[in-house]
Amino acid sequence: MHPHSFIDYDRDMDIHALISIEPFDLSSLLIAALCGVMIGFERQLFGKPAGMRTCALICLSTYFFVAIGTILEGDQLRIIGQVVTGVGFLGGGVIISKEGVIQGMTSAATIWLLASIGVVIGTGFPIVGLKLTLFCMFALWFLNRIERTARPLQKGVHRIRRNAK
């Protein structure tokens, strides 16, 4: 053993053992990260709270919590319930009231959806997680475009502030 290392190089150590994330699934892990980054990219591009890193971490962490519950044969419903509660507090942190207007509701809802995507992937449905991500991207991007171009949708708190700083 090397004097300045915790690794015993004399043991039979291969690259697979170093990069393995068993008992987790690497493809599901990568899909969870991709889903978070895709949604986070849209949020960061428009200067909204919870950018790429935060969104990726939310998807990854919920994937891990639910997947470990499956691996350990734990009560998945209880784990999912705790995730929902915890993420609710996280989402609540991005909601603020400014000059009588509530801001951050879409970001909070996005955080909740990110957690649900991680849960879906963690329960063994990574392709469904990707599809949910695409639906989320549609809702965030396309519906924003509709709201900005359709005057009847720009009333009350949804009015467009042209010269706001």
C-alpha positions in Angstrom: 0.0 0.0 0.0 1.3 3.4 -0.9 2.1 5.4 2.3 0.0 8.5 1.3 -3.1 6.7 0.0 -6.2 5.0 1.3 -6.3 2.7 -1.7 -4.6 -0.7 -1.6 -3.1 -1.0 -5.1 -2.1 -4.6 -4.3 -5.7 -5.7 -4.4 -7.4 -6.7 -7.6 -8.8 -3.3 -8.6 -10.3 -2.7 -12.1 -11.8 0.3 -13.7 -15.3 -1.1 -13.4 -15.1 -1.2 -9.7 -14.0 2.5 -9.6 -16.8 3.9 -11.8 -19.6 1.5 -10.8 -22.6 3.1 -9.0 -24.2 -0.2 -8.2 -26.8 -0.9 -7.0 -28.0 2.2 -8.9 -28.6 2.2 -12.7 -26.1 4.4 -14.6 -28.5 5.1 -17.5 -31.3 6.2 -15.1 -28.8 8.4 -13.3 -27.8 10.0 -16.5 -31.4 10.5 -17.7 -32.3 12.1 -14.3 -29.3 14.5 -14.7 -30.2 15.3 -18.3 -33.9 16.0 -17.4 -32.8 18.4 -14.7 -30.3 20.1 -17.0 -32.8 20.5 -19.8 -35.4 22.2 -17.6 -32.7 24.2 -15.7 -31.4 25.5 -19.0 -34.7 27.0 -19.9 -35.0 28.6 -16.4 -31.5 29.9 -16.4 -31.8 31.2 -20.0 -34.6 33.5 -18.9 -33.0 34.5 -15.6 -35.4 32.6 -13.4 -34.6 30.9 -10.0 -33.4 27.3 -10.0 -31.0 27.0 -13.0 -29.3 24.0 -14.5 -27.3 22.9 -11.4 -30.2 23.2 -9.0 -32.6 21.5 -11.3 -30.2 18.6 -12.0 -29.6 18.2 -8.3 -33.3 18.1 -7.6 -33.9 15.4 -10.2 -30.9 13.4 -9.1 -31.6 13.5 -5.4 -35.2 12.4 -5.8 -34.1 9.6 -8.1 -31.6 8.4 -5.5 -34.1 8.6 -2.6 -36.7 6.6 -4.4 -34.2 4.1 -6.0 -32.6 3.4 -2.6 -36.1 2.7 -1.2 -36.6 0.2 -3.9 -33.2 -1.4 -3.5 -33.6 -1.7 0.3 -37.2 -2.9 -0.1 -38.4 0.0 1.9 -41.8 1.7 1.8 -41.6 3.7 -1.4 -44.8 5.5 -0.8 -43.5 6.8 2.5 -40.3 8.0 0.8 -42.2 9.7 -2.0 -44.4 11.4 0.6 -41.3 12.7 2.4 -39.8 13.9 -0.9 -43.0 15.8 -1.8 -43.0 17.5 1.6 -39.4 18.4 1.5 -39.6 19.7 -2.1 -42.6 21.7 -1.1 -40.5 23.7 1.3 -37.8 24.1 -1.3 -40.3 25.5 -3.8 -41.7 27.7 -1.1 -38.3 29.3 -0.8 -38.5 30.8 -4.3 -41.9 32.4 -3.9 -41.7 36.0 -2.9 -44.2 38.9 -2.6 -42.9 42.1 -4.2 -45.0 45.3 -4.3 -48.2 43.3 -3.8 -47.4 40.8 -6.6 -46.5 37.2 -5.9 -43.5 36.1 -7.9 -41.9 32.7 -8.3 -45.0 30.5 -8.5 -43.9 29.0 -11.8 -40.4 28.3 -10.4 -41.9 26.6 -7.4 -44.2 24.5 -9.6 -41.2 23.6 -11.7 -39.2 22.4 -8.7 -42.1 20.2 -7.7 -42.3 18.8 -11.2 -38.5 18.2 -11.2 -39.0 16.1 -8.1 -41.8 14.1 -9.7 -39.6 13.4 -12.7 -36.9 12.1 -10.3 -39.5 9.9 -8.6 -40.7 8.5 -11.9 -37.1 7.7 -12.9 -36.4 6.2 -9.5 -39.4 3.9 -9.7 -38.0 2.4 -12.9 -39.5 4.5 -15.7 -36.7 6.6 -17.1 -38.3 7.1 -20.6 -41.5 8.4 -19.0 -39.2 10.8 -17.1 -37.9 12.1 -20.4 -41.4 12.5 -21.8 -42.4 14.5 -18.7 -39.4 16.7 -19.2 -40.5 17.4 -22.7 -44.0 18.3 -21.5 -42.5 20.6 -18.9 -40.3 22.3 -21.5 -43.4 22.7 -23.7 -45.3 24.3 -20.8 -42.5 26.6 -19.8 -41.4 27.7 -23.3 -44.3 27.5 -25.6 -47.0 28.7 -23.2 -44.7 31.6 -22.2 -44.7 32.6 -25.9 -48.5 32.4 -26.1 -48.9 34.5 -22.9 -46.5 37.2 -24.3 -48.3 37.5 -27.6 -52.0 37.1 -26.7 -53.3 40.4 -25.2 -56.3 38.8 -23.4 -53.9 36.7 -21.4 -52.0 39.8 -20.1 -54.4 40.9 -17.3 -53.8 41.4 -13.6 -50.6 39.8 -12.4 -50.0 38.4 -15.9 -49.5 41.8 -17.5 -46.2 42.3 -19.4 -44.1 45.0 -17.9 -42.2 46.4 -20.9 -39.8 48.8 -19.2 -39.5 47.1 -15.8 -36.0 46.9 -14.4 
